[in-house]
Amino acid sequence: MLPDRVRQGIGSGLLNFIVPVLAETEAYCIPGDHLFDFYAQVQFRPIETEAAPGFLIERIKGYFKEGKKVAMMHRIAG
């Protein structure tokens, strides 16, 4: 991360750029706790870890073991 580039709208611009692709299929993400609101702006919502595909469950469990504060988020198509 480049501190002088934070909060300049770059990430939001990129996220909004892919919204049309996200509209075509469901999507998942595993953001750090400081990014929950960021992903919520394009309708990602927290879900129970067990509701995600198996490969993502394994990934998030690894993050938990590393002590990372993350959550599983999901966005429905549309």
C-alpha positions in Angstrom: 0.0 0.0 0.0 1.2 3.5 -0.8 0.1 5.9 1.9 0.2 8.9 -0.4 -2.4 7.1 -2.7 -4.9 6.2 0.0 -8.4 7.7 -0.1 -8.1 9.2 -3.6 -10.9 7.2 -5.1 -8.6 4.8 -7.1 -10.0 1.7 -5.5 -13.6 2.9 -5.7 -13.1 3.7 -9.4 -11.8 0.2 -10.1 -14.5 -1.4 -8.1 -17.2 0.5 -9.9 -15.6 -0.3 -13.2 -16.2 -4.0 -12.7 -19.8 -3.7 -11.5 -21.1 -4.6 -15.0 -19.2 -7.9 -14.8 -20.4 -8.5 -11.2 -23.9 -8.0 -12.4 -23.6 -11.2 -14.6 -22.6 -13.6 -11.8 -22.5 -14.0 -8.1 -19.2 -13.1 -6.5 -17.3 -13.5 -3.2 -14.6 -11.6 -1.5 -12.6 -11.9 1.7 -11.7 -8.4 2.7 -9.9 -7.2 5.8 -12.3 -5.7 8.4 -11.3 -2.2 7.4 -12.7 -2.8 3.9 -16.2 -4.1 4.7 -17.9 -0.7 4.0 -15.8 -0.4 0.8 -17.2 -3.6 -0.7 -20.7 -2.9 0.7 -20.9 0.1 -1.6 -21.4 -2.4 -4.5 -23.7 -4.7 -2.6 -21.3 -7.2 -1.1 -22.8 -8.5 2.1 -21.2 -10.5 4.9 -22.2 -14.2 5.0 -21.4 -17.1 7.2 -18.1 -18.7 6.2 -19.8 -22.1 5.7 -22.1 -20.6 3.0 -19.2 -20.0 0.6 -17.6 -22.5 -1.9 -15.3 -25.0 -0.3 -12.0 -23.6 -1.7 -12.9 -20.2 -0.2 -13.7 -21.7 3.2 -10.3 -23.3 3.2 -8.7 -19.9 2.3 -10.5 -17.9 5.0 -9.6 -20.6 7.6 -6.0 -20.1 6.7 -6.4 -16.3 7.2 -8.0 -16.9 10.6 -5.1 -19.1 11.6 -2.7 -16.3 10.6 -4.7 -13.9 12.9 -6.1 -11.8 10.1 -9.4 -10.0 10.7 -11.4 -10.9 7.6 -14.9 -11.9 6.7 -16.6 -13.7 3.9 -18.7 -11.4 1.7 -21.0 -12.3 -1.1 -22.7 -10.4 -3.9 -25.6 -11.8 -5.9 -25.8 -11.4 -9.6 -27.8 -8.4 -10.9 
